[in-house]
Amino acid sequence: MGNKTDWEKLVRRMEILMRLKSFPVAFKLLQDKKELKQIPFMRRPPHKMTMCQMITLVRNFDWTIGADLNDFLTAMCPSIIGLTDLPEMFTDGTFRSIVWVKTKKEGKKYEASLQRVPTGKYKALVMAPLVYKPFEPDIVLIYANPAQIMLLINALQFEDYEAMHFSCVGESSCSDAIARCYLTGKPAMTIPCYGERRYGHAQDEDLVMALPAGYMEKALAGLESLYRRGIRYPISFAGAEGDLSAAFPGSYGQMDQLEKLKGTDNRLLLGLTGGIASGKTTVANMLKELGAPIVDFDVISRQVVEPGEKAWQQIVDFFGKQVLQKDQQLDRKKLSDIVFSDLEKKKKLESFIHPQIEIEFVRQVNEIAAADPNAIIQVVIPLLIEINMQYMFHKLLLVYIPQEELTERLAIRDSIKKEQAATILSNQLPIEEKKGYADYIVNNQGSLEETKKQVTELWETLKKTQQEMIAARKK
């Protein structure tokens, strides 16, 4: 029952991004009751209990709980998770007709609608706070308010999108969450039922989602990506009566600017990115020799903070003259030290620099296109994906080197230790994750000749793509 995943690191990050108020619950069904003895810090119920009581002891009391059929108050809870079959009083509709529905006929229909794990395979269950890495879970239960759950759904849909369909049988919400998740292998969200609120202390605003354990890394990756794009919890209010134009994401509010950038001529905009020391400049220069002019964000970022420029003035006004050198140039190290551990000051600095970079970027692109309406323009941006600019380009090119080799190259290039290089690279998206965004990849592991061969082939592909774009526009 060892651990394959660093659950502590994953859960702590998820807790920060979602601001959860109770522990995500590791949930596992066991085929042999003897396995309970292998789990550290195990507590057995001191008396017969419901499953929602046990879940609460885990997520709010910080306990590890194990139980078999004999620990449950009634047959209802263990029947949901496959530990027993239901007695006739339940299956004929009698039980539900006592309180929850009008007739035994409706009660029978009710029982038939509940999802249940088939009996015969499992003999016990164990639950624990996932953060403690107690065992490798089957599923994970997350209790949160509607806004937090909506963010979690958005995170799960970020990559490999699919619409999510959830259910609510009414009473016995564990069927909708736990059993459905087991049976479908998909996330299952529902509204905690009356019993879970009465006996399990679920609050008025609580929802619950059961996730197959394998979905947790996908969920965290989606949360991280949404966070970088400004989709965060708590959700800030834009105001019901206000002008929302500035509050909308770029895909809503910047369409006019996007049209101006991509133009109505035959230009093709290629966003070029990669990790630090991956060889972006080398590849960009090869493309330039083939005919693709360069717009370089590193160059622009230095231009917009030259003494007297608007961003320079805003930085000095906010941070003071302490961030200037004797020649009035910015002291980049001092400025970096100030914002490194202060997220708000980092955001403030970016709010001064990024708008000016964007203005100059658009100006340079349109200047190139004015001189050559058929230009294939490459825009080199180290953090293109991290700052969510991919939508601005017709195509994206990634200069790729595996993470381990990237770390070694950076350490050699900057004469630093490998550990320092790894720390620097950790501030960027992992190169393997960036591959999922790219239309084209140039593998820069080999010789210059091998890289040049790939770039030459890419150039022919880009020209063909541009011709297809032109033909489609004429239709």
BADO-182784 format. One record per residue (C-alpha): residue number from 1; x, y, z. Coordinates in nm, 3 decimals. Each point is the difference from the previous one (the first is absolute). Layout:
% BADO-182784
+-----+---------+---------+---------+
! seq !      px !      py !      pz !
+-----+---------+---------+---------+
! NUM !       X !       Y !       Z !
...
+-----+---------+---------+---------+
END
This chain:
% BADO-182784
+-----+---------+---------+---------+
! seq !      px !      py !      pz !
+-----+---------+---------+---------+
!   1 !   0.000 !   0.000 !   0.000 !
!   2 !   0.296 !   0.228 !  -0.065 !
!   3 !  -0.020 !   0.345 !  -0.155 !
!   4 !   0.076 !   0.076 !  -0.364 !
!   5 !  -0.091 !   0.369 !   0.019 !
!   6 !   0.132 !   0.281 !   0.218 !
!   7 !  -0.347 !   0.067 !   0.139 !
!   8 !   0.119 !   0.247 !   0.262 !
!   9 !   0.150 !   0.238 !  -0.255 !
!  10 !  -0.300 !  -0.034 !  -0.232 !
!  11 !  -0.263 !   0.048 !   0.271 !
!  12 !   0.173 !   0.295 !   0.166 !
!  13 !   0.013 !   0.181 !  -0.334 !
!  14 !  -0.364 !  -0.082 !  -0.072 !
!  15 !  -0.099 !   0.125 !   0.346 !
!  16 !   0.167 !   0.334 !  -0.075 !
!  17 !  -0.158 !   0.038 !  -0.344 !
!  18 !  -0.350 !  -0.103 !   0.111 !
!  19 !   0.020 !   0.120 !   0.363 !
!  20 !  -0.163 !  -0.317 !   0.124 !
!  21 !  -0.130 !  -0.004 !   0.355 !
!  22 !   0.022 !  -0.377 !   0.055 !
!  23 !   0.241 !  -0.276 !  -0.098 !
!  24 !  -0.041 !  -0.177 !  -0.334 !
!  25 !  -0.085 !  -0.359 !   0.097 !
!  26 !   0.192 !  -0.301 !  -0.129 !
!  27 !  -0.257 !  -0.281 !  -0.044 !
!  28 !   0.083 !  -0.364 !  -0.070 !
!  29 !  -0.199 !  -0.324 !  -0.006 !
!  30 !   0.187 !  -0.309 !   0.120 !
!  31 !  -0.044 !  -0.360 !  -0.112 !
!  32 !   0.132 !  -0.135 !   0.329 !
!  33 !  -0.078 !   0.137 !   0.346 !
!  34 !   0.352 !  -0.096 !   0.111 !
!  35 !   0.135 !   0.287 !  -0.213 !
!  36 !  -0.139 !   0.245 !   0.257 !
!  37 !   0.279 !  -0.099 !   0.238 !
!  38 !   0.265 !   0.117 !  -0.247 !
!  39 !  -0.116 !   0.363 !   0.005 !
!  40 !   0.168 !   0.240 !   0.245 !
!  41 !  -0.200 !   0.192 !   0.262 !
!  42 !  -0.309 !  -0.212 !  -0.068 !
!  43 !  -0.307 !   0.056 !   0.218 !
!  44 !  -0.299 !  -0.228 !  -0.002 !
!  45 !  -0.348 !   0.144 !   0.070 !
!  46 !  -0.069 !  -0.007 !   0.377 !
!  47 !  -0.363 !  -0.089 !  -0.073 !
!  48 !  -0.219 !  -0.068 !  -0.302 !
!  49 !   0.002 !   0.301 !  -0.233 !
!  50 !  -0.117 !   0.135 !  -0.334 !
!  51 !   0.249 !   0.054 !  -0.281 !
!  52 !  -0.057 !   0.377 !   0.000 !
!  53 !   0.102 !   0.007 !   0.368 !
!  54 !   0.322 !  -0.178 !  -0.090 !
!  55 !   0.072 !   0.241 !  -0.286 !
!  56 !  -0.041 !   0.295 !   0.238 !
!  57 !   0.241 !  -0.153 !   0.253 !
!  58 !   0.256 !  -0.015 !  -0.280 !
!  59 !  -0.048 !   0.333 !  -0.175 !
!  60 !  -0.060 !   0.212 !   0.313 !
!  61 !   0.141 !  -0.198 !   0.295 !
!  62 !   0.319 !  -0.106 !  -0.177 !
!  63 !  -0.054 !  -0.372 !   0.069 !
!  64 !   0.081 !  -0.313 !  -0.198 !
!  65 !  -0.306 !  -0.225 !   0.009 !
!  66 !  -0.040 !  -0.364 !  -0.101 !
!  67 !  -0.323 !  -0.197 !   0.004 !
!  68 !  -0.157 !  -0.326 !  -0.108 !
!  69 !  -0.364 !  -0.105 !  -0.028 !
!  70 !  -0.042 !  -0.044 !   0.376 !
!  71 !   0.091 !   0.364 !   0.069 !
!  72 !  -0.300 !   0.148 !  -0.185 !
!  73 !  -0.326 !   0.105 !   0.163 !
!  74 !  -0.225 !  -0.128 !  -0.282 !
!  75 !   0.034 !  -0.192 !  -0.325 !
!  76 !  -0.049 !   0.317 !  -0.206 !
!  77 !   0.358 !   0.136 !   0.018 !
!  78 !   0.190 !  -0.326 !  -0.058 !
!  79 !  -0.238 !  -0.095 !  -0.283 !
!  80 !   0.109 !   0.310 !  -0.192 !
!  81 !   0.367 !  -0.106 !   0.007 !
!  82 !  -0.053 !  -0.371 !  -0.065 !
!  83 !   0.049 !  -0.142 !   0.349 !
!  84 !  -0.348 !  -0.155 !   0.017 !
!  85 !  -0.324 !  -0.052 !  -0.188 !
!  86 !  -0.316 !   0.182 !   0.108 !
!  87 !  -0.261 !  -0.186 !   0.208 !
!  88 !  -0.353 !  -0.034 !  -0.138 !
!  89 !  -0.132 !   0.288 !   0.211 !
!  90 !   0.210 !   0.232 !  -0.217 !
!  91 !  -0.038 !  -0.166 !  -0.338 !
!  92 !  -0.379 !  -0.017 !   0.015 !
!  93 !  -0.024 !   0.375 !   0.065 !
!  94 !  -0.110 !  -0.016 !   0.365 !
!  95 !   0.300 !   0.188 !   0.142 !
!  96 !  -0.026 !   0.302 !  -0.232 !
!  97 !  -0.378 !   0.021 !   0.032 !
!  98 !   0.024 !   0.058 !   0.376 !
!  99 !   0.138 !   0.353 !  -0.053 !
! 100 !   0.128 !   0.086 !  -0.344 !
! 101 !  -0.268 !  -0.094 !  -0.255 !
! 102 !  -0.377 !  -0.041 !  -0.015 !
! 103 !  -0.038 !  -0.373 !  -0.065 !
! 104 !   0.196 !  -0.328 !   0.011 !
! 105 !  -0.011 !   0.000 !  -0.380 !
! 106 !   0.184 !   0.332 !  -0.006 !
! 107 !   0.235 !  -0.130 !   0.268 !
! 108 !   0.086 !  -0.300 !  -0.215 !
! 109 !   0.067 !   0.231 !  -0.294 !
! 110 !   0.219 !   0.212 !   0.230 !
! 111 !   0.219 !  -0.293 !   0.107 !
! 112 !   0.035 !  -0.116 !  -0.359 !
! 113 !   0.133 !   0.343 !  -0.102 !
! 114 !   0.291 !  -0.006 !   0.245 !
! 115 !   0.347 !  -0.077 !  -0.131 !
! 116 !   0.166 !  -0.280 !   0.201 !
! 117 !   0.337 !  -0.170 !  -0.019 !
! 118 !  -0.066 !  -0.371 !  -0.071 !
! 119 !   0.028 !  -0.229 !   0.300 !
! 120 !   0.245 !  -0.286 !   0.035 !
! 121 !   0.331 !   0.173 !  -0.065 !
! 122 !   0.053 !   0.233 !   0.297 !
! 123 !  -0.003 !  -0.071 !   0.374 !
! 124 !   0.106 !   0.329 !   0.160 !
! 125 !   0.071 !   0.366 !  -0.059 !
! 126 !   0.264 !   0.242 !   0.121 !
! 127 !   0.005 !   0.380 !  -0.007 !
! 128 !   0.264 !   0.254 !   0.101 !
! 129 !   0.110 !   0.357 !  -0.072 !
! 130 !   0.173 !  -0.034 !  -0.336 !
! 131 !   0.266 !   0.253 !   0.094 !
! 132 !   0.159 !  -0.250 !   0.241 !
! 133 !   0.069 !  -0.250 !  -0.280 !
! 134 !  -0.161 !  -0.284 !   0.199 !
! 135 !  -0.052 !  -0.237 !  -0.295 !
! 136 !  -0.061 !   0.012 !  -0.373 !
! 137 !  -0.374 !   0.086 !  -0.023 !
! 138 !  -0.260 !  -0.116 !  -0.250 !
! 139 !  -0.184 !   0.332 !   0.007 !
! 140 !   0.029 !   0.337 !   0.172 !
! 141 !  -0.293 !   0.189 !   0.157 !
! 142 !   0.012 !   0.380 !  -0.008 !
! 143 !  -0.254 !   0.206 !   0.192 !
! 144 !  -0.029 !   0.362 !  -0.107 !
! 145 !  -0.244 !   0.280 !  -0.073 !
! 146 !  -0.159 !   0.048 !  -0.345 !
! 147 !   0.257 !   0.256 !  -0.116 !
! 148 !   0.291 !  -0.226 !   0.097 !
! 149 !  -0.162 !  -0.303 !  -0.165 !
! 150 !  -0.064 !   0.201 !  -0.317 !
! 151 !   0.370 !   0.092 !  -0.009 !
! 152 !   0.089 !  -0.367 !   0.045 !
! 153 !  -0.228 !  -0.094 !  -0.290 !
! 154 !   0.164 !   0.270 !  -0.215 !
! 155 !   0.340 !  -0.143 !   0.095 !
! 156 !  -0.100 !  -0.353 !  -0.101 !
! 157 !  -0.134 !   0.130 !  -0.331 !
! 158 !   0.309 !   0.208 !  -0.080 !
! 159 !   0.164 !  -0.278 !  -0.198 !
! 160 !  -0.188 !  -0.278 !  -0.186 !
! 161 !  -0.326 !   0.188 !   0.044 !
! 162 !  -0.324 !  -0.184 !   0.055 !
! 163 !  -0.335 !   0.113 !   0.139 !
! 164 !  -0.070 !  -0.136 !   0.347 !
! 165 !  -0.333 !  -0.151 !   0.100 !
! 166 !  -0.083 !  -0.047 !   0.367 !
! 167 !  -0.291 !  -0.158 !   0.183 !
! 168 !  -0.202 !   0.033 !   0.319 !
! 169 !  -0.216 !  -0.287 !   0.122 !
! 170 !  -0.106 !   0.207 !   0.301 !
! 171 !   0.079 !  -0.180 !   0.325 !
! 172 !   0.313 !  -0.226 !  -0.007 !
! 173 !   0.231 !   0.243 !  -0.182 !
! 174 !   0.289 !  -0.246 !   0.054 !
! 175 !  -0.156 !  -0.193 !  -0.290 !
! 176 !   0.032 !   0.302 !  -0.231 !
! 177 !   0.358 !   0.076 !   0.101 !
! 178 !   0.186 !  -0.306 !   0.127 !
! 179 !  -0.177 !  -0.287 !  -0.178 !
! 180 !  -0.040 !   0.188 !  -0.329 !
! 181 !   0.368 !   0.091 !  -0.001 !
! 182 !   0.098 !  -0.364 !   0.058 !
! 183 !  -0.232 !  -0.126 !  -0.271 !
! 184 !   0.077 !   0.256 !  -0.271 !
! 185 !   0.364 !   0.081 !   0.073 !
! 186 !  -0.095 !   0.367 !  -0.046 !
! 187 !  -0.036 !   0.297 !   0.236 !
! 188 !  -0.338 !  -0.004 !   0.177 !
! 189 !  -0.143 !   0.308 !   0.170 !
! 190 !  -0.319 !   0.032 !   0.200 !
! 191 !  -0.185 !   0.188 !   0.275 !
! 192 !   0.050 !  -0.154 !   0.345 !
! 193 !  -0.332 !  -0.146 !   0.113 !
! 194 !  -0.209 !   0.066 !   0.311 !
! 195 !   0.165 !  -0.287 !   0.184 !
! 196 !   0.349 !   0.121 !  -0.076 !
! 197 !  -0.091 !   0.344 !   0.132 !
! 198 !  -0.183 !  -0.140 !   0.306 !
! 199 !   0.255 !  -0.266 !   0.095 !
! 200 !   0.310 !   0.096 !  -0.196 !
! 201 !   0.000 !   0.375 !   0.070 !
! 202 !   0.013 !   0.104 !  -0.369 !
! 203 !  -0.074 !   0.372 !  -0.003 !
! 204 !  -0.271 !   0.187 !  -0.191 !
! 205 !   0.240 !   0.109 !  -0.272 !
! 206 !   0.183 !  -0.333 !  -0.038 !
! 207 !   0.019 !  -0.207 !  -0.317 !
! 208 !   0.208 !  -0.315 !  -0.036 !
! 209 !   0.201 !  -0.132 !  -0.293 !
! 210 !   0.149 !  -0.348 !  -0.021 !
! 211 !   0.304 !  -0.022 !  -0.227 !
! 212 !   0.180 !  -0.314 !  -0.116 !
! 213 !   0.345 !   0.035 !   0.154 !
! 214 !   0.156 !   0.019 !  -0.345 !
! 215 !  -0.189 !   0.322 !  -0.070 !
! 216 !   0.162 !   0.195 !   0.284 !
! 217 !   0.313 !   0.099 !  -0.192 !
! 218 !  -0.217 !   0.107 !  -0.295 !
! 219 !  -0.214 !   0.207 !   0.239 !
! 220 !   0.303 !   0.174 !   0.150 !
! 221 !   0.154 !   0.068 !  -0.341 !
! 222 !  -0.327 !   0.158 !  -0.112 !
! 223 !  -0.023 !   0.211 !   0.316 !
! 224 !   0.357 !   0.121 !  -0.053 !
! 225 !  -0.069 !   0.088 !  -0.363 !
! 226 !  -0.320 !   0.186 !   0.085 !
! 227 !   0.178 !   0.186 !   0.280 !
! 228 !   0.259 !   0.128 !  -0.245 !
! 229 !  -0.287 !   0.123 !  -0.219 !
! 230 !  -0.163 !   0.189 !   0.285 !
! 231 !  -0.273 !  -0.255 !   0.082 !
! 232 !   0.034 !  -0.033 !   0.377 !
! 233 !  -0.181 !  -0.055 !   0.327 !
! 234 !  -0.140 !   0.200 !   0.167 !
! 235 !  -0.169 !   0.144 !  -0.306 !
! 236 !   0.018 !   0.378 !  -0.002 !
! 237 !  -0.316 !   0.192 !  -0.086 !
! 238 !   0.002 !   0.217 !  -0.310 !
! 239 !  -0.323 !   0.175 !   0.102 !
! 240 !  -0.352 !  -0.042 !  -0.136 !
! 241 !  -0.029 !   0.364 !  -0.109 !
! 242 !   0.358 !   0.066 !  -0.104 !
! 243 !   0.174 !   0.014 !  -0.338 !
! 244 !   0.125 !  -0.357 !  -0.039 !
! 245 !   0.216 !   0.055 !  -0.307 !
! 246 !   0.321 !   0.005 !   0.206 !
! 247 !  -0.102 !  -0.295 !   0.217 !
! 248 !  -0.057 !  -0.254 !  -0.278 !
! 249 !   0.278 !  -0.243 !  -0.100 !
! 250 !   0.191 !   0.082 !  -0.316 !
! 251 !  -0.202 !  -0.246 !  -0.206 !
! 252 !  -0.306 !   0.221 !   0.064 !
! 253 !   0.129 !   0.352 !   0.035 !
! 254 !   0.298 !   0.016 !  -0.237 !
! 255 !  -0.145 !  -0.136 !  -0.323 !
! 256 !   0.033 !   0.334 !  -0.176 !
! 257 !   0.368 !   0.024 !   0.093 !
! 258 !   0.054 !  -0.360 !  -0.108 !
! 259 !  -0.146 !   0.075 !  -0.342 !
! 260 !   0.233 !   0.298 !  -0.036 !
! 261 !   0.297 !  -0.215 !   0.096 !
! 262 !  -0.079 !  -0.285 !  -0.239 !
! 263 !  -0.102 !   0.250 !  -0.267 !
! 264 !  -0.197 !  -0.043 !  -0.319 !
! 265 !   0.306 !  -0.060 !  -0.218 !
! 266 !   0.186 !  -0.329 !  -0.051 !
! 267 !   0.232 !   0.018 !   0.301 !
! 268 !   0.057 !  -0.314 !   0.206 !
! 269 !   0.090 !   0.053 !   0.366 !
! 270 !   0.217 !  -0.271 !   0.151 !
! 271 !   0.044 !   0.002 !   0.379 !
! 272 !   0.339 !  -0.151 !   0.088 !
! 273 !   0.071 !  -0.118 !   0.354 !
! 274 !   0.193 !  -0.255 !   0.203 !
! 275 !   0.177 !  -0.046 !   0.332 !
! 276 !   0.297 !   0.204 !   0.119 !
! 277 !   0.312 !  -0.116 !  -0.189 !
! 278 !  -0.201 !  -0.211 !  -0.244 !
! 279 !   0.142 !   0.182 !  -0.302 !
! 280 !  -0.283 !   0.236 !  -0.092 !
! 281 !   0.239 !   0.261 !  -0.139 !
! 282 !   0.181 !  -0.258 !  -0.211 !
! 283 !  -0.323 !  -0.121 !  -0.159 !
! 284 !  -0.133 !   0.354 !  -0.043 !
! 285 !   0.317 !   0.105 !  -0.185 !
! 286 !  -0.028 !  -0.303 !  -0.229 !
! 287 !  -0.357 !   0.099 !  -0.086 !
! 288 !   0.112 !   0.359 !  -0.052 !
! 289 !   0.257 !  -0.115 !  -0.256 !
! 290 !  -0.283 !  -0.178 !  -0.184 !
! 291 !  -0.207 !   0.319 !  -0.009 !
! 292 !  -0.194 !   0.032 !   0.328 !
! 293 !   0.055 !   0.339 !   0.171 !
! 294 !   0.028 !  -0.007 !   0.379 !
! 295 !  -0.191 !   0.187 !   0.269 !
! 296 !   0.186 !  -0.076 !   0.325 !
! 297 !  -0.176 !   0.057 !   0.333 !
! 298 !   0.330 !  -0.003 !   0.190 !
! 299 !   0.117 !   0.295 !  -0.208 !
! 300 !  -0.333 !   0.180 !   0.036 !
! 301 !  -0.008 !  -0.058 !   0.377 !
! 302 !   0.333 !   0.184 !   0.029 !
! 303 !  -0.108 !   0.281 !  -0.232 !
! 304 !  -0.318 !   0.087 !   0.193 !
! 305 !   0.187 !   0.054 !   0.327 !
! 306 !   0.270 !   0.225 !  -0.139 !
! 307 !   0.038 !   0.325 !   0.202 !
! 308 !  -0.282 !   0.241 !  -0.083 !
! 309 !  -0.235 !  -0.262 !  -0.145 !
! 310 !  -0.350 !  -0.027 !   0.146 !
! 311 !   0.053 !  -0.336 !   0.174 !
! 312 !   0.333 !   0.123 !   0.144 !
! 313 !  -0.171 !   0.304 !   0.148 !
! 314 !  -0.283 !  -0.208 !   0.150 !
! 315 !   0.250 !  -0.240 !   0.158 !
! 316 !   0.203 !   0.282 !   0.155 !
! 317 !  -0.313 !   0.176 !   0.128 !
! 318 !  -0.120 !  -0.318 !   0.169 !
! 319 !   0.323 !  -0.165 !   0.124 !
! 320 !   0.208 !   0.314 !   0.050 !
! 321 !   0.346 !   0.100 !  -0.122 !
! 322 !   0.151 !  -0.289 !   0.197 !
! 323 !  -0.057 !  -0.217 !  -0.310 !
! 324 !   0.221 !   0.224 !  -0.219 !
! 325 !   0.370 !  -0.026 !  -0.074 !
! 326 !   0.223 !   0.307 !  -0.028 !
! 327 !  -0.061 !   0.021 !  -0.376 !
! 328 !  -0.380 !  -0.002 !   0.067 !
! 329 !  -0.039 !  -0.348 !  -0.145 !
! 330 !  -0.213 !  -0.238 !   0.207 !
! 331 !   0.189 !  -0.211 !   0.251 !
! 332 !  -0.158 !  -0.325 !  -0.113 !
! 333 !   0.145 !  -0.209 !   0.283 !
! 334 !  -0.129 !   0.236 !   0.268 !
! 335 !  -0.340 !   0.014 !  -0.166 !
! 336 !  -0.006 !  -0.379 !  -0.028 !
! 337 !   0.085 !  -0.038 !   0.369 !
! 338 !  -0.289 !   0.231 !   0.093 !
! 339 !  -0.266 !  -0.182 !  -0.200 !
! 340 !   0.132 !  -0.356 !   0.038 !
! 341 !  -0.190 !  -0.078 !   0.320 !
! 342 !  -0.277 !   0.259 !  -0.032 !
! 343 !  -0.271 !  -0.107 !  -0.244 !
! 344 !  -0.186 !   0.331 !   0.013 !
! 345 !   0.310 !   0.203 !  -0.084 !
! 346 !   0.082 !  -0.245 !  -0.279 !
! 347 !  -0.348 !   0.054 !  -0.146 !
! 348 !   0.047 !   0.376 !   0.030 !
! 349 !   0.331 !  -0.015 !  -0.186 !
! 350 !  -0.159 !  -0.208 !  -0.275 !
! 351 !  -0.288 !   0.247 !  -0.027 !
! 352 !   0.254 !   0.271 !  -0.090 !
! 353 !   0.208 !  -0.204 !  -0.245 !
! 354 !  -0.239 !  -0.236 !  -0.181 !
! 355 !  -0.233 !   0.263 !  -0.157 !
! 356 !   0.299 !   0.187 !  -0.146 !
! 357 !   0.150 !  -0.323 !  -0.134 !
! 358 !  -0.331 !  -0.082 !  -0.167 !
! 359 !  -0.024 !   0.344 !  -0.162 !
! 360 !   0.352 !  -0.029 !  -0.142 !
! 361 !  -0.060 !  -0.360 !  -0.106 !
! 362 !  -0.309 !   0.096 !  -0.203 !
! 363 !   0.181 !   0.297 !  -0.149 !
! 364 !   0.294 !  -0.211 !  -0.118 !
! 365 !  -0.222 !  -0.272 !  -0.147 !
! 366 !  -0.207 !   0.250 !  -0.198 !
! 367 !   0.313 !   0.181 !  -0.116 !
! 368 !   0.140 !  -0.326 !  -0.141 !
! 369 !  -0.333 !  -0.092 !  -0.162 !
! 370 !  -0.032 !   0.345 !  -0.155 !
! 371 !   0.333 !  -0.055 !  -0.176 !
! 372 !  -0.085 !  -0.360 !  -0.096 !
! 373 !  -0.367 !  -0.110 !   0.025 !
! 374 !   0.110 !  -0.360 !  -0.069 !
! 375 !   0.250 !  -0.015 !   0.285 !
! 376 !   0.032 !  -0.299 !   0.230 !
! 377 !   0.079 !   0.185 !   0.323 !
! 378 !   0.155 !  -0.186 !   0.292 !
! 379 !  -0.057 !   0.144 !   0.347 !
! 380 !   0.245 !  -0.135 !   0.257 !
! 381 !  -0.152 !  -0.008 !   0.351 !
! 382 !   0.170 !  -0.211 !   0.271 !
! 383 !  -0.312 !  -0.015 !   0.221 !
! 384 !  -0.256 !   0.005 !  -0.281 !
! 385 !  -0.212 !  -0.279 !   0.148 !
! 386 !   0.045 !   0.104 !   0.363 !
! 387 !  -0.143 !   0.347 !  -0.071 !
! 388 !  -0.277 !  -0.143 !  -0.219 !
! 389 !   0.084 !   0.169 !  -0.330 !
! 390 !  -0.044 !  -0.304 !  -0.224 !
! 391 !  -0.336 !   0.116 !  -0.130 !
! 392 !   0.173 !   0.297 !  -0.170 !
! 393 !   0.178 !  -0.218 !  -0.256 !
! 394 !  -0.099 !  -0.207 !  -0.297 !
! 395 !   0.246 !  -0.273 !   0.100 !
! 396 !   0.231 !  -0.084 !   0.292 !
! 397 !   0.352 !  -0.141 !  -0.023 !
! 398 !   0.174 !  -0.163 !   0.297 !
! 399 !   0.376 !  -0.040 !   0.009 !
! 400 !   0.027 !  -0.321 !   0.198 !
! 401 !   0.265 !  -0.157 !   0.220 !
! 402 !  -0.087 !  -0.253 !   0.275 !
! 403 !  -0.018 !   0.152 !   0.349 !
! 404 !   0.307 !  -0.179 !   0.135 !
! 405 !   0.218 !   0.112 !  -0.291 !
! 406 !  -0.149 !   0.350 !   0.022 !
! 407 !   0.112 !   0.016 !   0.364 !
! 408 !   0.353 !  -0.109 !  -0.091 !
! 409 !   0.026 !   0.251 !  -0.287 !
! 410 !  -0.117 !   0.288 !   0.218 !
! 411 !   0.247 !  -0.093 !   0.276 !
! 412 !   0.289 !  -0.006 !  -0.251 !
! 413 !  -0.112 !   0.317 !  -0.181 !
! 414 !  -0.034 !   0.210 !   0.315 !
! 415 !   0.278 !  -0.171 !   0.200 !
! 416 !  -0.236 !  -0.096 !   0.282 !
! 417 !  -0.074 !  -0.320 !   0.188 !
! 418 !  -0.246 !  -0.245 !  -0.146 !
! 419 !  -0.230 !   0.047 !   0.301 !
! 420 !  -0.011 !   0.376 !  -0.063 !
! 421 !  -0.081 !  -0.059 !  -0.365 !
! 422 !  -0.285 !  -0.236 !   0.098 !
! 423 !  -0.139 !   0.267 !   0.234 !
! 424 !   0.007 !   0.262 !  -0.276 !
! 425 !  -0.175 !  -0.235 !  -0.244 !
! 426 !  -0.265 !  -0.086 !   0.259 !
! 427 !  -0.139 !   0.351 !  -0.047 !
! 428 !  -0.099 !  -0.097 !  -0.355 !
! 429 !  -0.245 !  -0.260 !  -0.122 !
! 430 !   0.172 !  -0.339 !  -0.039 !
! 431 !   0.119 !  -0.038 !  -0.357 !
! 432 !  -0.203 !  -0.322 !  -0.040 !
! 433 !  -0.318 !   0.189 !   0.086 !
! 434 !   0.083 !   0.270 !  -0.255 !
! 435 !   0.004 !  -0.263 !  -0.274 !
! 436 !  -0.377 !  -0.028 !   0.033 !
! 437 !  -0.042 !   0.361 !  -0.116 !
! 438 !   0.233 !  -0.011 !  -0.300 !
! 439 !  -0.098 !  -0.036 !  -0.365 !
! 440 !   0.361 !  -0.066 !  -0.095 !
! 441 !   0.297 !  -0.132 !   0.199 !
! 442 !   0.368 !   0.033 !  -0.086 !
! 443 !   0.205 !  -0.249 !   0.201 !
! 444 !   0.327 !   0.177 !   0.078 !
! 445 !   0.175 !  -0.291 !   0.174 !
! 446 !   0.226 !  -0.089 !  -0.288 !
! 447 !   0.253 !   0.180 !  -0.217 !
! 448 !  -0.048 !   0.336 !  -0.169 !
! 449 !  -0.034 !  -0.183 !  -0.330 !
! 450 !  -0.286 !  -0.213 !   0.136 !
! 451 !  -0.175 !   0.308 !   0.137 !
! 452 !   0.048 !   0.189 !  -0.327 !
! 453 !  -0.153 !  -0.292 !  -0.195 !
! 454 !  -0.310 !   0.013 !   0.220 !
! 455 !  -0.025 !   0.380 !  -0.036 !
! 456 !   0.027 !  -0.022 !  -0.379 !
! 457 !  -0.281 !  -0.256 !  -0.009 !
! 458 !  -0.204 !   0.219 !   0.235 !
! 459 !   0.048 !   0.300 !  -0.230 !
! 460 !  -0.152 !  -0.191 !  -0.291 !
! 461 !  -0.290 !  -0.103 !   0.225 !
! 462 !  -0.057 !   0.361 !   0.107 !
! 463 !  -0.010 !   0.121 !  -0.359 !
! 464 !  -0.249 !  -0.272 !  -0.088 !
! 465 !  -0.213 !   0.089 !   0.304 !
! 466 !   0.003 !   0.365 !  -0.100 !
! 467 !  -0.120 !  -0.087 !  -0.350 !
! 468 !  -0.283 !  -0.208 !   0.147 !
! 469 !  -0.100 !   0.296 !   0.219 !
! 470 !  -0.004 !   0.231 !  -0.302 !
! 471 !  -0.208 !  -0.246 !  -0.202 !
! 472 !  -0.249 !  -0.044 !   0.287 !
! 473 !  -0.037 !   0.377 !   0.036 !
! 474 !  -0.088 !   0.036 !  -0.369 !
! 475 !  -0.283 !  -0.254 !   0.018 !
+-----+---------+---------+---------+
END
